[in-house]
Amino acid sequence: QVALVESGGGSVQAGGSLTLSCAASAYTSSVSNYCMGWFRRAPGKEREGVATIYFNTGTYYADSVKGRFTISKDNAKNTLYLQMNSLKPEDTATYYCAARYSGGYCYGRGPPKMNEYAYWGQGTQVTVSS
């Protein structure tokens, strides 16, 4: 089991940047035994996968954020990051970090399957104005 706490959200004008952080704390296993990724839910839309890190295939990004967002993880700090550049109004959403138990290295490919991620943070709001 793992607890996740997001931070770093806020309001920014279009073209600006924000960095989101997700602090992870594992209670019954090491954080390294979990896959982790970022999701978001925009007003009036369904939750979607934004970015994930896989051991075997590297990083995944949704087409809508590719080239603008960068996901990274600091294992020493047990923290997941999302660097967001060139923000657009359509990026306005509540951003969530999430985790699923892998039992070791995170193997995967393509968009994360939301129903496989059992652990979620409370979310952090990102608002991008025109």
C-alpha positions in Angstrom: 0.0 0.0 0.0 1.2 3.5 -0.9 0.1 7.0 0.0 0.4 9.8 -2.6 0.4 13.6 -2.1 0.5 16.0 -5.1 1.7 19.6 -5.0 2.8 22.3 -7.3 -0.5 23.2 -9.0 -1.6 26.8 -9.5 -2.7 29.4 -12.0 -0.6 30.4 -14.9 -1.0 32.2 -18.2 -0.8 30.4 -21.5 2.8 29.7 -22.5 3.9 29.5 -18.9 5.3 26.6 -16.9 4.6 24.6 -13.8 6.2 21.6 -12.1 4.0 19.1 -10.2 5.4 16.9 -7.5 4.0 13.7 -6.1 5.5 12.4 -2.8 5.0 8.7 -2.3 5.1 6.8 1.0 4.9 3.0 1.0 3.6 1.3 4.1 3.8 -2.4 3.3 6.4 -2.4 0.4 9.0 -0.3 -1.2 7.9 2.5 -3.5 10.2 0.9 -6.1 7.7 -1.9 -6.3 5.0 0.4 -7.8 4.4 1.8 -11.2 3.6 5.5 -11.1 2.1 7.9 -13.5 0.1 11.1 -14.0 -3.5 11.5 -14.9 -5.8 14.5 -15.3 -9.5 15.3 -15.4 -10.6 18.5 -17.3 -14.0 20.1 -16.7 -16.6 18.1 -18.5 -14.2 15.4 -19.6 -13.2 12.0 -18.5 -10.0 11.3 -16.6 -7.1 10.5 -19.0 -3.6 9.3 -18.7 -1.0 12.0 -19.2 2.4 10.4 -18.6 4.0 7.2 -17.1 7.4 5.7 -16.8 8.1 2.1 -17.8 11.3 0.2 -17.1 11.2 -1.7 -20.4 9.8 0.9 -22.8 10.7 4.2 -21.2 8.3 7.1 -20.9 4.8 7.4 -22.3 3.1 10.7 -23.1 -0.4 11.4 -24.3 -0.3 13.0 -27.8 -1.8 16.2 -26.4 1.2 16.8 -24.1 4.0 15.2 -26.0 6.9 17.6 -26.5 5.7 19.9 -23.7 5.5 17.8 -20.6 8.3 15.7 -19.0 7.8 13.0 -16.4 10.7 12.0 -14.1 11.2 10.3 -10.8 13.7 10.8 -8.0 14.0 7.4 -6.4 16.1 8.8 -3.4 13.3 11.2 -2.6 10.4 8.8 -3.5 9.0 11.7 -5.6 7.4 11.7 -9.0 7.6 15.0 -11.1 5.7 16.4 -14.0 7.4 19.4 -15.7 4.8 21.2 -17.8 6.0 23.8 -20.3 4.2 25.8 -23.0 0.9 25.4 -21.1 -2.4 25.8 -23.0 -5.8 26.6 -21.7 -6.9 23.1 -22.6 -4.4 21.8 -20.0 -6.6 23.2 -17.3 -7.6 20.2 -15.1 -7.1 18.5 -11.8 -3.9 16.5 -12.0 -3.5 13.3 -10.1 -0.6 11.0 -9.5 -1.4 7.3 -9.2 0.3 4.0 -8.5 -0.2 0.3 -9.2 1.6 -2.5 -7.5 4.1 -4.2 -9.8 6.1 -6.3 -7.4 9.4 -5.0 -8.8 10.4 -3.2 -12.0 7.5 -1.5 -13.7 6.9 -3.2 -17.1 4.3 -1.8 -19.5 3.6 -0.2 -22.8 1.3 2.5 -24.1 -1.4 4.4 -22.3 -1.9 3.5 -18.6 -5.0 1.6 -17.8 -6.8 3.6 -15.2 -8.6 0.6 -13.7 -5.2 -0.9 -12.9 -4.1 2.0 -10.7 -5.4 1.3 -7.3 -3.7 4.2 -5.4 -4.5 7.8 -6.0 -3.5 11.2 -4.6 -6.1 13.8 -3.9 -5.2 15.9 -6.9 -3.8 19.4 -7.5 -5.5 22.0 -9.6 -3.9 23.5 -12.7 -5.5 26.5 -14.3 -4.2 28.0 -17.5 -5.7 31.3 -18.7 -5.6 32.8 -22.2 
